Amino acid sequence: MDGEPHVSPYGGLDLARLLLQRAKTHGKRRLLTWAPFEGAAKSWTYAGFADDVARLAHGLVRRGIRPGDRVMIHLENAPEYLFAWHGLARIGAVAVATNARAGGEELAWFADHAAVRAAITQPALSARVRESCPGLDWIAVTARDAGAAPRDADRPSGDDRFEALFGDASKAPAPAGDGGRPVAIHYTSGSTARPKGVVWTHDNVLWGGQVSAGHERLTEADRHLVTLPLFHVISGIYAVMASLWAGAEVVLQPRFSASGFWPAAVRHRCTWAALVPFCTKALRREPVPERHWFRNWGHAILDSSVEDRFGVSLLGWWGMTEIITHGIVGDPSLPGRDGAIGRPAPEYRLAVLRDDGRPAEPGETGELRIRGTPGLSLFREYLDDPEATARSFDDRGYFITGDLVTVHEDGLLSFADRAKDMLKVGGENVSPAEIERAILQVDGVREVAVVGRPDPMRGEVPVAFVVPADAGRTSVLSSAIDQRCRAALADFKRPRDIRFLDDMPRAGGVAKISKPELRRRIEAAPDA
């Protein structure tokens, strides 16, 4: 790991001070427009947003939250998510940003592992949070679910209301201005059975905002349509933090909706959007408006058919939660290549290594490694796991991404595969080991292995191969596995197919299960 001392480019600055600075220079300009699927849109200026953040910061202090305390934000896209994020940053607390689709046992793990003190959630998710995280000091619930009118039965009351947190803006604590302090923890699937907590500092998110804004060439005239989840680096950093840094506007929707995308984009004259291939595939089914204002979409891969269909230039990119912003990025002003993701970002040092450890030559594929500064251009650490943190770097200080890329003669890179045993489901990283751990807890399961099956919309979906203890009870066992996965896993992690085997194929006759052979069986019979 690169442990060399450095002077931060953000000395005396943190996320809260950046927001206050933008409120001074861009006070009357719009920072946020909430564009729900139902009901009227609502906007906040930079000054108005900063004032509400200060009110929330004071209210959080009144409820006992102190610098360093961790508060779970378990929300779908909504203005309250951004208020909570910035309110916690203002007082030096840490946001534990969780996937809104997480299962109860996942939530319990997040809360326990991060020693969460309180939670902010929404009506449809509040029961799961209360049941899964019984040791919290308090839970604040927003007035409604994202994009939906509240039901009377779901309405929070008294101190449970998110609105009850707001206090007096003049009594909000002054920002510390210490960029080295943690600001957020994001849980990411790795090759292990338990997600790891990726710790971001204030310097990390400032870096992410500045570098992302530069890569995207954002200006204060831009309006960034945000439809992907805010708890992801794509929306949280590439879109929202980049817009804040540039003084641009964020147009926020509850989630991606193919039918809701174009009406919001046209109504608010959006110029930018961060998407994944799932989104552009879904949008192919919708009519393209005669006029729109988009100049760029961020996209995982370059695809001329997408550009031709929608009349928008694509900015290819690659990144990870641990890398904060784009480690590989495209440039629409330079020649592209279908399937490429871009070129090495100049802010990082990249290496592509063959199996023998030598650099990959043009035309070859190798493992991607990336070097930066922990706590600035790379995450600070995995929470309370120094061994996992150390293992994620090689002896030269390069972060081991676990992704395989191909180097082309024109300097562009394209994604090839994952060296780690990982799935990519609709843009979400999924650990097969996490699914396997849940299934192994079902009585009657002797052995299990999870691999991916290609899917036209999601990229791939999990398939579980199971060796039962009793071959005559597979129907009952299949139901039990499904129930267990529903209780333990987010919906996108649940197997879409369960296949029973008498025994697992082995690699070279040894004990290790041959997952390549399981993938070949899926190729031979994808719908078995």
GUKOL-674220 format. One record per residue (C-alpha): residue in three letters; x, y, z. Coordinates in steps of 0.25 Angstrom, whole numbers, plus 5000, padded with zeros to 4 digits. Layout:
BEGIN
ALAXYZ...
REM end
This chain:
BEGIN
MET500050005000ASP500550144997GLY500850195011GLU501650315007PRO501350445014HIS500650555006VAL499950685007SER498550685004PRO498050774992TYR496850795001GLY497450855013GLY496550925022LEU495350875014ASP494350765016LEU492950735010ALA492250825019ARG493150945016LEU493050915001LEU491550925002LEU491551055010GLN492551114999ARG491651074988ALA490451134996LYS491251264996THR491651264981HIS490451194975GLY489351234986LYS488151264976ARG488451154966ARG487751014967LEU488550904974LEU487450794974THR486150774967TRP485350654972ALA484550594960PRO483650484966PHE482750394957GLU481550454964GLY481250594968ALA481950724966ALA483450744965LYS484150824976SER485450894976TRP486550954985THR487551054983TYR488951044988ALA488651134999GLY487351075003PHE487950935002ALA489150975011ASP488151045021ASP487350915022VAL488550835024ALA488950925036ARG487650905042LEU487750755041ALA489150765047HIS488650835059GLY487550735060LEU488450615060VAL489250675071ARG488050695079ARG487750545077GLY489150505083ILE489950485070ARG491350525072PRO492650535063GLY493050395059ASP491650335062ARG491150245051VAL489650265045MET489050165035ILE488350235023HIS487450125018LEU486650195007GLU486350194993ASN486650314985ALA485950434991PRO486350574995GLU486450525010TYR487650435006LEU488450555002PHE488050645014ALA488450525023TRP489750505016HIS490150655017GLY489550675031LEU490350555037ALA491650615030ARG491350755036ILE491550695050GLY492650605047ALA491750475048VAL491850365038ALA490750315028VAL490650165027ALA490050165013THR489350025011ASN488649964999ALA487149995000ARG486849854995ALA487649785006GLY487049665013GLY486849665028GLU488049585031GLU488949675023LEU488349795030ALA488649735044TRP490149705039PHE490349845034ALA489749905047ASP490549815056HIS491849825048ALA491849975047ALA491349995061VAL490250075056ARG489550165066ALA488350215059ALA487650195045ILE486850285035THR485950205026GLN484550215019PRO483150155023ALA483250035014LEU484649995019SER484450035034ALA483849905039ARG485049825034VAL486049925040ARG485349915053GLU485349765053SER486749745048CYS487449855056PRO486749855070GLY487949915077LEU487850055071ASP487650175079TRP486550235070ILE486050215056ALA485550335048VAL484550305037THR484250395025ALA482850445022ARG482650355009ASP483350255001ALA484050304989GLY483050354978ALA481850304985ALA480750364994PRO480850315008ARG479750225014ASP479150255027ALA479750125033ASP481150165029ARG481150305034PRO482250325045SER481850405057GLY482450485068ASP484050475069ASP483950365059ARG483750465048PHE484950505040GLU484450645040ALA484550645055LEU486050645054PHE486150785048GLY486550885058ASP487151025057ALA488151055046SER488851165054LYS489251065065ALA489850965055PRO491350925059ALA492350995050PRO493050895040ALA494350835045GLY495050855032ASP495850725034GLY495850645021GLY496450525027ARG495250485036PRO494350375031VAL493050425024ALA492350295020ILE492450145020HIS491950065008TYR491749915008THR492249844996SER492149704991GLY493549634990SER494049494988THR493649465003ALA492349425009ARG492149555016PRO492149695010LYS493349785014GLY493149925019VAL493850025010VAL494250145018TRP494250275011THR494850405016HIS494450555013ASP495650565005ASN495150444997VAL493850504993LEU494450634990TRP495450564981GLY494350484975GLY493550614972GLN494650694966VAL495250584957SER493850534953ALA493450674949GLY494750684941HIS494550554934GLU493150594930ARG493450734927LEU492250784936THR491950934937GLU490951004945ALA490051004933ASP489950854934ARG488750774939HIS489050634943LEU487850534943VAL488050434954THR487250314954LEU488250204959PRO488350174974LEU488950284982PHE489650184991HIS490550144979VAL491750214975ILE491250244961SER490150334966GLY490750374979ILE492050424973TYR492050424958ALA490750494958VAL490450574971MET491750604976ALA492250644962SER491050734961LEU491350794974TRP492750824971ALA492450884957GLY491250964963ALA490250894954GLU488850844957VAL488450704961VAL487050654956LEU486750534965GLN485750424962PRO485350314971ARG485950204963PHE486150174948SER484950164940ALA484950144925SER483550204924GLY483950324934PHE485350354928TRP484950434916PRO483850524922ALA484750564933ALA485950584924VAL485150674915ARG484350754925HIS485650794933ARG486550804921CYS487550704926THR488950704919TRP489550584926ALA489250444932ALA490050334938LEU489450204933VAL489850054932PRO489549964920PHE488249914927CYS487650054925THR488050074911LYS487449934907ALA486149974914LEU486150104908ARG486150044894ARG484650004896GLU484250154898PRO484150254887VAL485250364887PRO484750504888GLU484850594876ARG485750684884HIS486550664896TRP487750744903PHE488650624906ARG490150644902ASN490650524909TRP490350394916GLY491250324925HIS491250174921ALA492050054925ILE492450024911LEU492550094898ASP491450054888SER491150124875SER489850064874VAL489350134887GLU489950264882ASP489250254868ARG487950214875PHE487850324885GLY488750434878VAL489550444891SER491050434892LEU491550324902LEU492650344912GLY493150204915TRP493750184929TRP494150084940GLY494250094955MET493950024968THR493550074982GLU494950064986ILE495450154975ILE494450264978THR494450314963HIS494750264949GLY496050194948ILE495850174934VAL495050274926GLY494750314911ASP494850434904PRO493750464893SER494650564886LEU495650444883PRO495350324874GLY494550214881ARG494350064880ASP493149984882GLY493249904895ALA494349984901ILE494250054914GLY495350164912ARG496750204915PRO497550204928ALA497050324936PRO498350414937GLU498050434952TYR498450294955ARG499550194951LEU499050064945ALA499649934942VAL499149814934LEU499849694938ARG499849554931ASP499849424939ASP501349424939GLY501349564945ARG501949634933PRO501149754927ALA500149714917GLU500449754902PRO499449814892GLY498449704889GLU498649634902THR497849614915GLY498249634929GLU497849664943LEU497649814945ARG498349884957ILE498250024961ARG499150114970GLY498750244977THR498750304991PRO497950235002GLY496950335008LEU497050424996SER496950354982LEU496650214988PHE495850175000ARG496450185014GLU496250045018TYR495249925020LEU494549955033ASP495249885045ASP495949785036PRO497349825034GLU497749685028ALA496749695017THR497249835014ALA498649795014ARG498249675005SER497649764995PHE498949834991ASP500149764985ASP501549784989ARG501749904980GLY500549984986TYR499549954975PHE498149924978ILE497749784973THR496449804966GLY496149664962ASP495649704948LEU496249664935VAL496449764924THR496949754910VAL497949854905HIS497749894890GLU498749954881ASP498050084880GLY498250104895LEU496750074899LEU496449974909SER495249874910PHE494649794921ALA494949644919ASP494549574932ARG494649564947ALA495849494953LYS495149484966ASP493949394967MET492849504965LEU491549524958LYS491049654952VAL489549664953GLY488949784947GLY490149864951GLU490149814965ASN491349734970VAL490949604976SER491849504983PRO491449354980ALA492049324994GLU491049405001ILE489949334994GLU490549194996ARG490649225011ALA489249255012ILE488849125005LEU489749045013GLN488949085025VAL487749005020ASP487548865025GLY487748765015VAL488748835006ARG490048755006GLU490848844996VAL490548974988ALA491249054977VAL490749184971VAL491049234957GLY490549334947ARG489549314935PRO489549414924ASP488349504924PRO487949594913MET487549704922ARG488349684935GLY489649634929GLU489549514938VAL488749454949PRO489149354960VAL488849204958ALA489049104969PHE489548964967VAL489148884980VAL489548744984PRO488448694993ALA488648605005ASP487348535001ALA487148524986GLY485648494988ARG485348624995THR485748724984SER484348794983VAL484348824998LEU485748864998SER485648954987SER484449034994ALA485349035007ILE486549094999ASP485649204993GLN485049235007ARG486449245013CYS486949335001ARG485749425003ALA486049445017ALA487549465016LEU487849535003ALA487449654995ASP486549614983PHE487549634972LYS488549534980ARG487449424980PRO487749304970ARG486849304958ASP486949154956ILE487349044966ARG487848914959PHE488048784967LEU489248694965ASP489748564970ASP491148614972MET491948734968PRO492948734956ARG494348744962ALA495548824957GLY496548714953GLY495948614962VAL496248694974ALA495248744985LYS495148884978ILE493848904971SER493948934956LYS493149054954PRO493549064939GLU492948924937LEU491648974944ARG491649094934ARG491849004922ARG490548924927ILE489749054927GLU490249084913ALA489848954908ALA488448964915PRO488149104919ASP486749084923ALA486848944929
REM end
